[in-house]
Amino acid sequence: MPKRKLDPLPAAAFQILLSLAEEDLHGYGIMRQVAEQTGDRVRLGPGTLYSSIQSLLEEKLIEEVAPPENDKAGIQSNTQPDAKSGAKSNEERRRYYRLTGAGRKLARAEAERLADLLRVARAKKILRGDYV
Amino acid sequence: MSEKIYAWLLRLYPSHFRKVYGQEALQLFRDRSRDETGFLPRLRLWCDLLADMVVSIPREYRRAEPAISVARVHSDGLPGFQLLESQAPRPGVLFSALVLTLAGFAAGSFLISYGGSHTNPHFWESKGRAQRPDPTARASSSSSGAPPSAPNSSPQNSTAKAQRTAAQPPAPGHDQLAKLQNDAGAATGNDAQTQTAQPASKSGQSAAQVSAQAKGMTVVAAGTLDATERQRVVQGAVAQLDRYYNYPDIARKVGNALLAHEVHGDNDGPADGRAFAALLNAQMMDVSHDGQLRVVYSKTKLAPEVPGLAAGPSPELLAQYRKTLEENNCFFEKVQILPHNIGYFKLNSLADPAVCGKKAADAMASLNHTDALIFDLRDNTGGYPAMVAMLAGYLFDKPTQLSSIYNRAENSMRDNWTPQPVPGNTLANKPVYILTSGATFSGAEQFSYDLKMLKRATIVGEPTSGRGHIPRARRIDDHFEIRVPDEQTINPVSKTGWDGPGVQPDVRVPAAQALDTALKLAAARLRKR
């Protein structure tokens, strides 16, 4: 049986899966979402981002979807007004990604694995405090 | 600007990644640089990008390779190629590869053909300036069959060399040698008691004029001749021929022919000495077929002949000859031990032992423990009988008689013996092979002939040029002399010599194949032992 590329799941891939949990996003959206959910500690560069996306696509953990109609406004709200026309022409080339069932399942499994680790860490008094 | 830089940096990624995600990555860069303005955010952006590249580029290449190799491996155990390049080479690439290959091949071929003989032009240049090779040397060497060959070419090249001979001018060193040997009277049996009727250099010069005339080259008008002088020359030539020429009956025929031409008025044409000499030579050649027999005209007055005086070659000529020998390693081209412990000695001259005796002894010593010997005389222009005797001496365990030299005029015989064997010599009972060609000449023929008659060597190759006589210049008058072969070699076994037919090989093969043939014969004989 061939070894799966995403076993163990890299941190970047897990972050991407998490970022897609609530909505479909394009590359830049994923990057911003990841930065947001990690408190700006993880900023995925294009190379890492698309390399991970490629792996996730190959494993069918995410899939490419048509850009949502209503999302254009959302994207443009993130952009500067002066770049509107350029952004619009590029908008059509943006690819959106959606979490698949398998992806969601894997993300959950990974989260549970981390939660287990967390419990162990807490039990060993490595992690103190009341969070999480 | 920065977008262009990043677009350029993106080219570092493998093509499959660029194709699919290149635009996306660029778009992401655009988005970020639009959102992150100011110095510090920009700096952070670039740091992110560079760090990202360092990590992700190798990963992308790692991803590319196994994908391809997996695709090409056959499951049924057949060997498959693993390709790093996913696309076939473009036609342009194939074309430049073809051009480069052809260029390399051509350069290699050129070097093989011409690189090996690079010593020739060098020799020509260095010696040619000081001693320009004149037509005499070439004419005399070609008329007498001496080889126009390169002194330093290897025996393996002999085929190629034979093919080149026609096209290339003969190596001047060898021609000079032939000329020097000729002029110095160093031909077979003639080293010590040469009687040149005049300074040898002068005769060389006049020979040049004759051959130039014979070749139809432009000559400066020389002294004019009248009928009386022409008649005197013809009669003088006939007298000298009759007295000295090795073959009395041919001498008579040639003399009669010359006189007949004179009576018929065939000689009335040329008023020029050189032209007249050339005419006489043509008339003699018709009857004698002996290129060594010829009349020579000298513009300057010839020195008087002193009967009975043993006048050797001039010291200058001897010095020049020795210098040529030293500069060319005595024309000992190759001494080596071939497979099956067969000694191989290629020598293109039998040089004066006074100059080359030590080198010859060294060469033979280095071959002392071989099991068989091959003497390659295919390009040998002859030389000194003393060297013939010296080399032959290594092949016998006691002094052995070689060809004697008979002087017709004096009715005298000079015997020729090999020296006492060198202590420690082990070659006396080893098989010997001698390689010959149509160019093997004079002293080299004596070496071959004597060893063949003594059943001491197997001759492999072609019949030799057949020059067993020694011509000497005889004065006719102040400006004309005739070179008459007046001494001949006589072998004690056969009671004759090789003049005319040459030395007949025991194993007749083209000269180019002689070495291979001899090697096979020697190896077969050594196996039998």
Interface residues (C-beta under 8 A of the other chain):
Chain A: G27 Y28 M31 R43 L44 G45 P46 G47 T48 L49 Y50 S51 I53 Q54 N78 T79 Q80 A83 N90 R93 R94 R95
Chain B: Y13 F17 V20 Y21 Q23 E24 A25 L26 Q27 L28 F29 R30 D31 R32 R34 D35 D48 L49 A51 D52 M53 V55 S56 I57 R59 E60 R63
